[in-house]
Amino acid sequence: MNIELSDKEFRRLLDLVYIGNWILNSTRANDRFEDYDLLQEKFFGICAKNGLHALVDTYMGKHCPSRAYEEGGIHEAIADYEDAVFFDILAEELARRDMLEENVAQDDVGELSSRIKDYIEEFERNGIDTLRIEE
């Protein structure tokens, strides 16, 4: 299979490959999905062959993202995603907990949405500063 890409399109695809592999493998320690690592290495190898030397390093004979690549903003994009997901999940979990404690029907989508919205607004104003764990 051959795909024609502009330099800009290839760079965007490289970012997608890196982000996808990061999400799949960054927390897996020794139980990584090796086929995704190999695909990422292949894409960084293409960088080396096409003059994008600033994006790639070679370690133990394998192509990997360079420090410049990793420090060039890609992790900020990943962190933005992680923050958004964290607050969305937290808001939903807290809303569901509240509904359960108040014996509100769990399938009341309108009530759930309203409570999630309230939590999201709180997090937008204060982050987690107002959250407290009570025993």
C-alpha positions as a Markdown table, in Angstrom:
| # | Residue | x | y | z |
|---|---|---|---|---|
| 1 | Met | 0.0 | 0.0 | 0.0 |
| 2 | Asn | 1.2 | 3.5 | -0.8 |
| 3 | Ile | -0.2 | 6.7 | 0.5 |
| 4 | Glu | 0.8 | 10.1 | -0.9 |
| 5 | Leu | 1.1 | 12.7 | 1.9 |
| 6 | Ser | 2.5 | 16.2 | 2.0 |
| 7 | Asp | 5.1 | 17.0 | 4.5 |
| 8 | Lys | 2.5 | 18.7 | 6.7 |
| 9 | Glu | 0.1 | 15.7 | 6.4 |
| 10 | Phe | 2.9 | 13.3 | 7.3 |
| 11 | Arg | 3.8 | 15.4 | 10.4 |
| 12 | Arg | 0.2 | 15.3 | 11.5 |
| 13 | Leu | 0.0 | 11.6 | 11.0 |
| 14 | Leu | 3.2 | 11.2 | 13.0 |
| 15 | Asp | 1.6 | 13.1 | 15.8 |
| 16 | Leu | -1.5 | 10.8 | 15.7 |
| 17 | Val | 0.7 | 7.7 | 15.7 |
| 18 | Tyr | 2.7 | 9.0 | 18.7 |
| 19 | Ile | -0.4 | 10.1 | 20.7 |
| 20 | Gly | -2.2 | 6.8 | 19.9 |
| 21 | Asn | 0.8 | 4.8 | 21.1 |
| 22 | Trp | 1.2 | 7.0 | 24.1 |
| 23 | Ile | -2.4 | 6.3 | 25.2 |
| 24 | Leu | -2.2 | 2.6 | 24.5 |
| 25 | Asn | 1.3 | 1.9 | 26.0 |
| 26 | Ser | 2.4 | 4.7 | 28.4 |
| 27 | Thr | 0.9 | 3.0 | 31.5 |
| 28 | Arg | 1.6 | -0.6 | 30.5 |
| 29 | Ala | 5.2 | -1.0 | 31.8 |
| 30 | Asn | 6.3 | -4.5 | 30.5 |
| 31 | Asp | 3.0 | -5.5 | 29.1 |
| 32 | Arg | 3.1 | -3.1 | 26.1 |
| 33 | Phe | 1.4 | -3.6 | 22.8 |
| 34 | Glu | 4.6 | -4.2 | 20.8 |
| 35 | Asp | 2.9 | -3.9 | 17.4 |
| 36 | Tyr | 2.1 | -0.3 | 18.1 |
| 37 | Asp | 5.7 | 0.4 | 19.3 |
| 38 | Leu | 6.9 | -1.2 | 16.0 |
| 39 | Leu | 4.6 | 0.9 | 13.9 |
| 40 | Gln | 5.7 | 4.1 | 15.8 |
| 41 | Glu | 9.3 | 3.1 | 15.2 |
| 42 | Lys | 8.5 | 2.6 | 11.5 |
| 43 | Phe | 7.1 | 6.1 | 11.2 |
| 44 | Phe | 10.1 | 7.7 | 13.0 |
| 45 | Gly | 12.3 | 5.7 | 10.6 |
| 46 | Ile | 10.5 | 7.4 | 7.7 |
| 47 | Cys | 11.5 | 10.7 | 9.3 |
| 48 | Ala | 15.1 | 9.7 | 9.3 |
| 49 | Lys | 14.9 | 8.8 | 5.6 |
| 50 | Asn | 13.2 | 12.0 | 4.6 |
| 51 | Gly | 15.2 | 14.8 | 6.1 |
| 52 | Leu | 13.2 | 15.2 | 9.3 |
| 53 | His | 16.3 | 14.5 | 11.4 |
| 54 | Ala | 15.2 | 16.9 | 14.2 |
| 55 | Leu | 12.3 | 14.6 | 15.0 |
| 56 | Val | 14.1 | 11.3 | 15.3 |
| 57 | Asp | 16.9 | 9.7 | 17.4 |
| 58 | Thr | 18.3 | 6.3 | 17.1 |
| 59 | Tyr | 18.7 | 4.2 | 20.3 |
| 60 | Met | 20.0 | 0.6 | 20.2 |
| 61 | Gly | 19.4 | 0.5 | 16.5 |
| 62 | Lys | 15.8 | 1.6 | 16.7 |
| 63 | His | 14.2 | 4.9 | 15.6 |
| 64 | Cys | 12.5 | 6.8 | 18.3 |
| 65 | Pro | 11.1 | 10.3 | 18.9 |
| 66 | Ser | 13.9 | 12.8 | 19.6 |
| 67 | Arg | 13.9 | 14.9 | 22.7 |
| 68 | Ala | 13.1 | 17.9 | 20.5 |
| 69 | Tyr | 10.0 | 16.1 | 19.2 |
| 70 | Glu | 8.8 | 15.1 | 22.7 |
| 71 | Glu | 9.5 | 18.6 | 24.1 |
| 72 | Gly | 7.9 | 20.4 | 21.1 |
| 73 | Gly | 4.4 | 20.5 | 22.4 |
| 74 | Ile | 3.1 | 17.0 | 21.8 |
| 75 | His | 2.9 | 16.3 | 25.6 |
| 76 | Glu | 1.1 | 19.5 | 26.2 |
| 77 | Ala | -1.6 | 18.3 | 23.8 |
| 78 | Ile | -1.8 | 14.9 | 25.6 |
| 79 | Ala | -2.0 | 16.7 | 29.0 |
| 80 | Asp | -4.9 | 18.9 | 27.7 |
| 81 | Tyr | -6.7 | 15.7 | 26.7 |
| 82 | Glu | -6.0 | 14.0 | 30.0 |
| 83 | Asp | -7.2 | 17.0 | 32.0 |
| 84 | Ala | -10.5 | 17.2 | 29.9 |
| 85 | Val | -11.1 | 13.5 | 30.3 |
| 86 | Phe | -10.3 | 13.6 | 34.0 |
| 87 | Phe | -12.8 | 16.3 | 34.8 |
| 88 | Asp | -15.5 | 14.8 | 32.5 |
| 89 | Ile | -15.2 | 11.4 | 34.2 |
| 90 | Leu | -15.0 | 12.9 | 37.7 |
| 91 | Ala | -18.1 | 15.0 | 37.1 |
| 92 | Glu | -20.1 | 12.1 | 35.9 |
| 93 | Glu | -18.9 | 9.8 | 38.7 |
| 94 | Leu | -19.8 | 12.4 | 41.3 |
| 95 | Ala | -23.2 | 13.1 | 39.7 |
| 96 | Arg | -24.0 | 9.4 | 39.7 |
| 97 | Arg | -22.9 | 9.0 | 43.3 |
| 98 | Asp | -25.1 | 12.0 | 44.3 |
| 99 | Met | -28.1 | 10.6 | 42.5 |
| 100 | Leu | -27.6 | 7.1 | 44.1 |
| 101 | Glu | -27.3 | 8.7 | 47.6 |
| 102 | Glu | -30.5 | 10.7 | 47.0 |
| 103 | Asn | -32.4 | 7.8 | 45.5 |
| 104 | Val | -32.8 | 9.5 | 42.1 |
| 105 | Ala | -33.4 | 7.2 | 39.2 |
| 106 | Gln | -30.1 | 6.4 | 37.6 |
| 107 | Asp | -31.6 | 6.4 | 34.1 |
| 108 | Asp | -32.8 | 10.0 | 34.4 |
| 109 | Val | -30.6 | 11.4 | 31.7 |
| 110 | Gly | -31.9 | 15.0 | 32.2 |
| 111 | Glu | -31.0 | 14.9 | 35.9 |
| 112 | Leu | -27.7 | 13.3 | 35.2 |
| 113 | Ser | -26.8 | 15.9 | 32.6 |
| 114 | Ser | -27.8 | 18.8 | 34.8 |
| 115 | Arg | -25.6 | 17.5 | 37.7 |
| 116 | Ile | -22.7 | 16.8 | 35.4 |
| 117 | Lys | -23.0 | 20.4 | 34.0 |
| 118 | Asp | -23.0 | 21.8 | 37.6 |
| 119 | Tyr | -19.8 | 19.9 | 38.5 |
| 120 | Ile | -18.1 | 20.9 | 35.2 |
| 121 | Glu | -18.9 | 24.6 | 36.0 |
| 122 | Glu | -17.5 | 24.1 | 39.5 |
| 123 | Phe | -14.3 | 22.6 | 38.1 |
| 124 | Glu | -14.0 | 25.4 | 35.5 |
| 125 | Arg | -14.2 | 27.9 | 38.3 |
| 126 | Asn | -12.0 | 26.2 | 41.0 |
| 127 | Gly | -10.4 | 23.1 | 39.5 |
| 128 | Ile | -10.2 | 20.6 | 42.4 |
| 129 | Asp | -9.5 | 23.2 | 45.1 |
| 130 | Thr | -12.9 | 22.9 | 46.6 |
| 131 | Leu | -13.0 | 19.1 | 46.7 |
| 132 | Arg | -12.7 | 17.5 | 50.1 |
| 133 | Ile | -12.7 | 13.9 | 51.3 |
| 134 | Glu | -14.8 | 13.4 | 54.4 |
| 135 | Glu | -14.7 | 10.3 | 56.6 |
